[in-house]
């Protein structure tokens, strides 16, 4: 299959933009690996601080900020309940995006990259308990929750079920870190 040079360069360009923009934003807004830098940024946003916090939580991965850091900063900047709420909304956006992107790309294509032993596990996870397991995994205060969300997209789980399970799992996780 012959592809034009431009078509071959598009994925590289997309990766460069996906990495370059967040790094430029980190530099422009003096974001680093501290809750204080995140808190300062949202404080500087004034009335737009809550929107900024949701965006920071939602785009924490490309911004190279970890979940614990941004959820703790959210609680420090806005107080326990508002901070936890902004964390839930931002993390929910991320989880929904992961689920939707993998479904859009084609779960069959993604599943082919999964090791055979794990494929059997994912097939069993397609049962009615998959949403409960995903919600519990999301609620745990450790580990990469994005893997649970990506794995859920490889099961027959419906989007509304995933959305509710994700939301319910994010509440205790966000509350825990907002309280720190």
N, C-alpha and C positions, 0 to 999 in steps of 0.2 A: 504494500500500500504506500503510495507516494503522497507525502504531505508537504504542503508548501512550507518554506522556511518560517514565514510569519506564524503559521498555525503551530509549528513546533516551538516557537518562542513564547506564545501566549501563556502556557502554564508557568514558564519561568518568570514572565512579567507579573503574573498574578501573585506568585510567591514573593517576588521582590516587593510588590506593593503591600501585600499582607504583612510582611515583616517591617518594611521601611516606615509605613505610616505610624504604627504603634511605637516604634523606636523614636521617631521624630516627636511624637506626642509626649513620650516619657521625658525626652530631653527638654522640650519647650515648657513643660509644666513642672519640671524638676521632681519627677516621680522617682522614688527609689524603693528599696526593699524595707520600708518602714511605714508603720501605720500612721506615724506623725506626718509624713509627706502627703499621704492620701487625705488625711484630715485637713491639713492646711489647704490643699487644692479645693476641696468641697467648701471649706469656710470662705475661701476667696470668691467662690461662685455666687455667694449671697443667696438670693431667693431661688436661684437655679441649682443650689447645692444638692437637693434631693434627686433631681434629674441627673445631675452629674454623678452622684453616688451609684444610682441604678446603672448608668452607662459604664462606670468603672467596674462594677461587679460583673456586668454582662460581658464586657470585653477584657476581663482580667487575663485570660490566656494569651491573647496577642500582645497585651501590654506587659507580659512576663511578670505578673503579680500573682501570688498564690491566694487561694480562697481564704485561708485563715487570716491572712494579713488584711484583706479588704473587708471581710466581715467584722473583724475586730475594730478596724478604723471606722466602719459605719456606726457601730455602737458608740464609739468614743465621740464621734462628730455629732450624732443626733440623739443620743440616749438609747436606752434599751429597746423599747417597742418600735419607735420609728426606724432605728438603725437596723433592727432585725427584719422589719417589713421591707425596707429598701433592699436588703440582702436577699430576701426570698424572691422579690420581683426580678432583680438582676440575674440571680442564679437560675431562676425559672426560664428566663429568656435564653440563657446559654444552653441549658438542657434541651429546650424545645428546638433550638437551632441545630444542635448535634443530631437529635433524632430525625429532624426534617431533612437535613443535608444527606445523611446516610440513606434514608428512604428515597430521596430524590436521585442519588447516584445509583441506587439499585442495591438493595440488601443482598441479592444473590451474588453480585460481583464482590461485595465486601466480605460476605460469608466464605467465599472461596479462599480468602487470605487467612481465614481462621484455622488453627490447627484442628485435625480431625477429632481429637478427644474433646476439645472445647465445642466443636460443632454439635456433638451429641448432647452436651450439656445445654446448649442453646435451644436445641429442639425440645428437650424436656422442659426448659424454662418457658416455652410457649404455652404452658398450661395456665390455668387460672391463678396460680400462685406467683406468676412472674411479676405482676405489678406490686404485690406485697414485698417480695424479695428486693425489687428495685427501690421501693420506698424506704425499706429498712437500711439497705446499703447506702442510700443517699443521706439518711438521717445520721449515720455514724460519723463521729467527728474526726475521722482520719481516713486516709486513702483517697485515690483519685475517683471521684464520683462520675466523672465524664465517661469512664469505662463502663459503668453500669448503664448510663444513658445510651452509649453506642451499642452495647450488647442488647438492650431492650429493642433497639431499632432493627435488630436482626431476627427478632421473634415476630410472631403474628399479632403482637399486642397492638390494639387500636390506639390512635392518637388521643382521643378523649380519656381513655383509661391511663395512658402514659402521663398525660398532662396532670390529672388529679393525683396520681401516685407520686409524681415528681414534686408537686406543690406540697403535699402532705409530708414528704420526706425532708424537704428543705426547711420546714418550720423549726423543728428542734435543732437542726444544725446551725441555722442562722441565729437562733435565740442563744445558743450556747456561746458562739463567738462574739455576739453583740454584748453579752454580759461580761466578757473578760476585760 
